[in-house]
Amino acid sequence: MNMKSSYISAVLSIAILLAGCEKLDYAPGDQMSEQTFWKTEDHARQAAVGMYAAMKADWCFGLEFTFDMCSDLADGTTPWADISRGTTFASNSSGVQNHWQYLYELVHRTNTVIRNVKDMPIRQETIDRVTGEAKFLRAMAYFRMLNCWGGVPYYDETCDINKEFSHLNAPRSSAEEIRNHVLDDLTEAIRLLPVKWDAADLGRATKGAAYALRGKVYLFDRQWEKAKSDLEEVVYNKNLNYGYSLHPDYNELFRLYNGNQSPEMIFSIQSIDGNVAGYALNIVGYFGNKSTMRLIASNSIVPSTTLVDMYENLDGSPFDWDDIFPGFNKGGSEVRRNYMCVVINQESTQVVDLLECDTTKVLDAYRLRDPRLCLNVITPYSHYLGTDAGSNPMDKQFVLADASKGGAPMEAMAFIRNSEGWNSYFWRKWIPTGNLDGYWGEYNRTPYEFPLIRLGDVILMLAEAYNECGETDNAITEINKIRSRAGMPELNSGPSWLAVGGQEQVAERIRRERAFELAGEGQRYWDLRRWGLLEASVKNATDIFGDLMYTRSYQSRHELWPIPLVELERNPNLTQNEGW
């Protein structure tokens, strides 16, 4: 039984065993007796699966992709509207509260496992591996809390949630103390975890994942040499053969389902079958459009115009709308609409008037760019295989329709409708096509493997570490691996616009390449904050024509989230972050 198929049965039992399944402030009910549970190899396995179940929960790491809406790469209405728009308060953010709660749920599950597994009458190898998994997942939780709030209360395995649920009142540890705990856990996880698991255990944490995460922790703390060492271990197999490699097809990497795997995935959220009541992330519910499977999905998070305009031309030169349509940049909404709008009929079945729009020219403005643009984003006048009002595959087109002169898109017909009423782009990355030949039937679950750590990200982090250590040539080598896989010309390969030299130029290339490569994966927000660029990135959300969708604001206090008011009320030893 592998990690996917064992999830449902194991989590039912472990949810009873482990305290605080949904909330941390209530008395646990009847629990499985510790005298009867912590006895066998299978019990240890069920305990491990229970930890992964907590990690995959929406408000823990299951909504990782949604964090792009807090950055310049995406716009949206949920679940982080208050963070995105700068309207957060300690008392009003359910997202902030939920993230805190579910991260601590993961912490307490891992603590329960660490405390109990060490004395089980089973093989020491099993004890070591399960302990390593628990310490890896606990490190993940505390590293995220460190990035959200700075110092937080620290609870390790000496805290028995079954006994202490009513008085979890530890004061905040310092940020440095939390970071040291994270590093200690990852160092221990590296020692205990295997390089690989058997096929039946695919998806469990590995030694390479622990090295990669520790390298990321060092990178975020600007400990460049240590970051370089850990990231080199993974990329170059310095001491062991981890077996990671870049997936040859960028598009296919984000469409792995039904047992398909990639050696680029270092630690990822697995999916169970998408045609029954299985487990998978609800990416479609946020990134999909109204033409995606049964019309249930809504585009509550969309790619930003900033992201789309960042992508380079195919030859690597900077893209400029004025090169396509003279006067576009300063012409305002009316000029842009003249260049890009058409008229469709009231039945939403066909284009009836092109007006002044050259649709081929509009298409070329996107498809003659970095190929990742059109793999990540549904762009105007391109096609997308959605479904009809049921679940039958049906070709759709994204048009910019002038509704004052004709009809408006209807999702059951030929054109994609924007459920937010915006003239925005749509995500193509992560969005299934049709019904995946009958495989996909649970429309609120996306049956693709989602990476929390993948080699492409690690390579770009290694490039950053090299650059900060003064090794710019090595940094460029790593960047070029990613560009080559994408089908883009390498840096320093001829034309002047590809020439880079000096640490700051390389740093800027890394920042852009991470945006191109990792769009839709939730990494950008954390990047901007650690680079000190969050404030500079905040601007109002505007649509394809430059019209305002909503406003954003920035204050210095936004660099750290507020401690939720409810937590301050529960724990009198907590203190609030500055400015909140």
PyMOL commands that set and color helices and strands:
alter all, ss='L'
color gray80, all
select helices_A, chain A and resi 3-17+34-37+41-56+58-62+64-70+81-85+94-117+124-149+161-164+175-192+199-201+207-220+224-236+250-253+284-287+305-310+321-324+328-340+359-367+371-376+436-438+455-468+472-486+496-498+503-518+524-531+534-537+556-559+565-570
alter helices_A, ss='H'
color red, helices_A
select strands_A, chain A and resi 74-76+265-269+301-303+343-344+351-353+377-378+383-387+393-397+426-427+450-454+541-542+548-550
alter strands_A, ss='S'
color yellow, strands_A
deselect
rebuild
show_as cartoon
